[in-house]
Amino acid sequence: MMNKYDYLIVGAGLYGSLFAYKAKKVEKKVLMIDKRSHIGGNLYCENIEGINVHKYGPHIFHTSNKDVWDFMNSIIPFNHFRYEPLASYKGDLYNLPFNMNTFHQLWNVNTPDEAKSIINAQRKEFEGKEQSVLSAIHRLAEPDSIDLEADLALVAVVGRGMKSTRGTAGRIFSALAHANVNVRMIDQGSSELNVIIGVSNDDFDRAIKAIYDIFVETRL
């Protein structure tokens, strides 16, 4: 059977499908196999009543390479799309990850300084209560140990399927290292939707800018 084909491709996802497409262009014969009943991998669209539904999550494509962009558009045109997740809490909708729109909805503030003032006030409410909180955690969860870190800002990088996307974490930490931001904590849940990074409060603004630049400005 293999004498009939130049290539055997296992997996009809993005890489396998594009390789088969390019091979066919140069008159190569390809046999492609996949455990799923469709091609395209996680980029597969299921047509439901005339609507192309992204079965495995939204397809968001970024590149700063014009040749790549032109090649992709030669196969299929792209629609303009903004990924703007919302959270529903007690009947109200809030922007995620947190931004000034979220703070305005929560506290009716309009500037970062106003938001920081409220955050600092809430932080002061917690001061002096650390031991009572830790005691309650010990009583309820019985952990082996608890370390309390002060002066820590949390940054959430949100995106569907991040855990299964190769290189995402490397891009985040490379960007932070380049900006001289020290990562003090890392957390990723099983939901595969976000990575939470802990940095010093003084590094917060630089961390946000570094991550924004690597994913949005450079579109790598």
N, C-alpha and C positions, 0 to 999 in steps of 0.2 A: 504493500500500500504506500509506503513512504517514497517509493520511486516515482509516484505520481505527483509528489509535492516537493517544493524546494524548502519549505519551512513548516514546522509543527509549532503552533502557538497555543500554549496552555493558559487560558484565561482571556476572556473577551472584554476586559475592562478598557480603561483609557489607553494605556500603553499598548496592549495587545491589538486593539482595534486600529490604532493609528499606524502601528507597524504593518499590519495586514493591508491597510489602505495604501501606504507608500510602496509596499512590495508589489502590489497589483499594478501600480502605476509604471513599474519597470518590468512588467510582464513576468513576474514570479508567481508560482502557484503556492497557495497557502492553505493548510488545514488548521482550523481553529476549533478548540474544544473548550467547553465551560460547563460547570456543574449547574449553573442557572439555566433557565429556559429562554433567556434573552441575551442579547449582546449589550455592550455599553457599561457593564459593571454598575457602580453606584451612580453613574450618570444617566441611567436608563429612565426614559419618560414613558409613563403608562397613559394611553389615551382613554379618558373617561368622558363620554358624552361630548366629544369634540374638544376637550380640554387636555393639554399635555400636563400631567401631574408628575412632579418630581418625587418619585416613589421613595427614594432614600434620603431625602432632604434637599434643600435648595442648592442649585448649581451656581456658584459664584466664581467668576474667573477674573484674575488680575495678572497683568504682565506689563513690563516696561520695554519689552522687546518687540519692535515694530514688525520684524519678520514673523515672529510667532503669532502676533495679532492678525496680520494679513493672511497667514496660512489658515488659522482657525476660521476666519470670516469667509475664506474661499470655500469652506465646506458647508457652513451654516451661519446665518446672520445672528448677532447677539441682540438681546433686548436690554434696555437700560433697567437697572435694578438696584435698589438700596435695601440692605439687610438691617432692619430696625426692629429688633425683638421688643415685645412689651410683656410686662408682668401684671397679672390681675390680682389685686389684693383688696379684700373687703368691698368689692363692687367697683373699684377704681382701677384705671390702667396707668402703669408707670413705665418710663423708658428704662431699658437695661442695655449695657451696663450703666451704672449711675452717671448722670451728667447734670448740667445746670437745669435742663427741663425737669428732671426728677426732683431736684432740690426745690425748684419753684413749685411743683405740685405738692410736695410734702410740707414746705415751710413758707411758701409765698415769698421767696427771696429771689433776687435778680443778679447778684454778683458772687464770684467765688469768695470774696472776703466775708460777705454775709453768711454764706454756707459754712465757712470755716469757723465763724464765731459761734454758730449753733453747735457744731460738732465739738468744739472746745468746751462749751458749756456742758454738753452731755458727758464729755470725758471727765470733767470735774465732779459730776454727780457720782461717778464710779470710784473716784479716789477715796481711799480709806476703807473700801468695801471688798477689796481683793480677797482677803482671808476668808470672809464669810462665803463668798462665791466659791472659792477653792474647796472649802469644807463641804459645801453642798454637793459639789461634783464628786468629791471623794466618797461621800455617803451614798450617793445615788448610783455611781458608775464603778466604784472601787478600782480605779486605775492604779498601775504600779507606781507611777510618778507623774507629776504635772510641773512643767516649767512655764513661768509667766514672763513673757517678753514685753517690755515697755517700749515706747517710742517707735511703734511699728505701723506702717501704712500698708493696706492691702490693695493690690491691683488685680482685677479679674480680666483675663483675656478670653473672650467668649466666641465660640464658633462651633457649628455642628460637625461632629466627627473628628474633633481635634486629636483625640487620642490615637485614632487610626490613620492620621495623616502624617506621613513621614517627613521629618525635618522641621515641623512647626515649633517644637520646644527649642531646638537648636537655634532657630532664627530669633526667638524671644531672648534667650540668654546671651547670644552673641551681641544683639543690639544693646542689651543692658550693660554688658562688659565693655563695649565700645564707648558707652556713655559714662563709664566709671561708676556704675551703680552696683552696689553689693547686694546680692540676693540673700536674705536671711531666713526665708521660709518658702517652701513650695508645697502646693496641695493640688491634686487633681482627683475629682470624684469619678465614680464608675459611669456617670451620665454621659461622659465624653463631650460635654458641652463647654467646659471652661478649664483654664488653668489659673489658680490663684497664687500670686507671688507676694511675699512680704518684703518690704524694703524700709529703710529708715525714713521717718517723716521728712527729713531734709532732702532725701533723694526722690521724693514722690513726683514732683513736677518733671524732673529729668527722666524718670522711668516712663511716665506717660508719654512724653514727647518721643523718646527712643522707640517705644513700641508702636506708636502711631506712625512714625516715619518709616519703619521697616515694613509695615503691612499696608499703609495707605499711600504715603508719598512716593515711595520707591516701587510699590506694587510688585514686589518680588514673589 
